[in-house]
Amino acid sequence: MSNIVDARGLSCPQPVIMTLNTIKKVKKGDIVIVVDTDTAKENVSRAAKAQGWEVADIQPEEDGYSITIRKES
Protein backbone atom coordinates (compact mmCIF):
# COMPACT_ATOMS: atom_id res chain seq x y z
CA MET A 1 0.00 0.00 0.00
CA SER A 2 1.22 3.46 -0.85
CA ASN A 3 1.81 6.20 1.63
CA ILE A 4 0.23 9.47 0.54
CA VAL A 5 1.60 12.94 1.25
CA ASP A 6 -0.92 15.66 0.41
CA ALA A 7 1.08 18.87 0.08
CA ARG A 8 -1.44 20.83 -1.98
CA GLY A 9 -1.75 24.46 -0.97
CA LEU A 10 1.67 24.51 0.67
CA SER A 11 4.59 26.52 -0.60
CA CYS A 12 8.14 25.25 -0.73
CA PRO A 13 9.95 24.06 1.23
CA GLN A 14 6.98 22.47 3.07
CA PRO A 15 6.23 19.79 0.41
CA VAL A 16 9.91 18.79 0.39
CA ILE A 17 10.06 18.62 4.20
CA MET A 18 6.89 16.52 4.33
CA THR A 19 8.32 14.18 1.68
CA LEU A 20 11.65 13.81 3.48
CA ASN A 21 9.89 13.10 6.79
CA THR A 22 7.82 10.37 5.12
CA ILE A 23 10.93 8.89 3.47
CA LYS A 24 12.55 8.62 6.92
CA LYS A 25 9.52 6.74 8.28
CA VAL A 26 8.82 4.48 5.32
CA LYS A 27 12.41 3.50 4.30
CA LYS A 28 11.22 1.59 1.16
CA GLY A 29 8.20 0.94 -1.03
CA ASP A 30 6.01 3.53 -2.74
CA ILE A 31 5.11 7.04 -1.63
CA VAL A 32 2.66 9.24 -3.53
CA ILE A 33 3.10 12.98 -3.11
CA VAL A 34 0.35 15.31 -4.32
CA VAL A 35 1.43 18.89 -5.07
CA ASP A 36 -0.19 21.79 -6.87
CA THR A 37 2.72 23.73 -8.40
CA ASP A 38 5.46 23.05 -10.94
CA THR A 39 8.06 24.29 -8.44
CA ALA A 40 6.93 21.81 -5.78
CA LYS A 41 6.91 19.01 -8.37
CA GLU A 42 10.52 19.75 -9.35
CA ASN A 43 11.76 20.25 -5.78
CA VAL A 44 10.09 17.11 -4.43
CA SER A 45 11.42 15.04 -7.33
CA ARG A 46 14.94 16.39 -6.83
CA ALA A 47 14.84 15.78 -3.07
CA ALA A 48 13.60 12.20 -3.51
CA LYS A 49 16.37 11.40 -6.01
CA ALA A 50 18.95 12.88 -3.63
CA GLN A 51 17.74 10.41 -0.98
CA GLY A 52 18.18 7.46 -3.37
CA TRP A 53 14.52 7.13 -4.37
CA GLU A 54 13.35 6.64 -7.95
CA VAL A 55 10.73 8.99 -9.36
CA ALA A 56 8.55 6.22 -10.79
CA ASP A 57 5.71 8.34 -12.16
CA ILE A 58 4.42 11.91 -12.41
CA GLN A 59 0.77 12.26 -13.36
CA PRO A 60 -0.92 15.59 -14.08
CA GLU A 61 -4.01 16.01 -11.91
CA GLU A 62 -6.86 18.49 -12.14
CA ASP A 63 -5.24 20.67 -9.49
CA GLY A 64 -1.56 19.77 -9.76
CA TYR A 65 0.54 16.62 -9.91
CA SER A 66 0.69 13.19 -8.34
CA ILE A 67 4.29 12.06 -7.93
CA THR A 68 5.05 8.42 -7.17
CA ILE A 69 8.48 7.73 -5.73
CA ARG A 70 9.80 4.24 -5.11
CA LYS A 71 12.63 2.50 -3.31
CA GLU A 72 12.97 -1.26 -3.54
CA SER A 73 15.46 -1.83 -0.74
C-alpha positions in Angstrom: 0.0 0.0 0.0 1.2 3.5 -0.9 1.8 6.2 1.6 0.2 9.5 0.5 1.6 12.9 1.2 -0.9 15.7 0.4 1.1 18.9 0.1 -1.4 20.8 -2.0 -1.7 24.5 -1.0 1.7 24.5 0.7 4.6 26.5 -0.6 8.1 25.3 -0.7 10.0 24.1 1.2 7.0 22.5 3.1 6.2 19.8 0.4 9.9 18.8 0.4 10.1 18.6 4.2 6.9 16.5 4.3 8.3 14.2 1.7 11.7 13.8 3.5 9.9 13.1 6.8 7.8 10.4 5.1 10.9 8.9 3.5 12.6 8.6 6.9 9.5 6.7 8.3 8.8 4.5 5.3 12.4 3.5 4.3 11.2 1.6 1.2 8.2 0.9 -1.0 6.0 3.5 -2.7 5.1 7.0 -1.6 2.7 9.2 -3.5 3.1 13.0 -3.1 0.3 15.3 -4.3 1.4 18.9 -5.1 -0.2 21.8 -6.9 2.7 23.7 -8.4 5.5 23.0 -10.9 8.1 24.3 -8.4 6.9 21.8 -5.8 6.9 19.0 -8.4 10.5 19.8 -9.4 11.8 20.3 -5.8 10.1 17.1 -4.4 11.4 15.0 -7.3 14.9 16.4 -6.8 14.8 15.8 -3.1 13.6 12.2 -3.5 16.4 11.4 -6.0 18.9 12.9 -3.6 17.7 10.4 -1.0 18.2 7.5 -3.4 14.5 7.1 -4.4 13.3 6.6 -7.9 10.7 9.0 -9.4 8.6 6.2 -10.8 5.7 8.3 -12.2 4.4 11.9 -12.4 0.8 12.3 -13.4 -0.9 15.6 -14.1 -4.0 16.0 -11.9 -6.9 18.5 -12.1 -5.2 20.7 -9.5 -1.6 19.8 -9.8 0.5 16.6 -9.9 0.7 13.2 -8.3 4.3 12.1 -7.9 5.1 8.4 -7.2 8.5 7.7 -5.7 9.8 4.2 -5.1 12.6 2.5 -3.3 13.0 -1.3 -3.5 15.5 -1.8 -0.7 
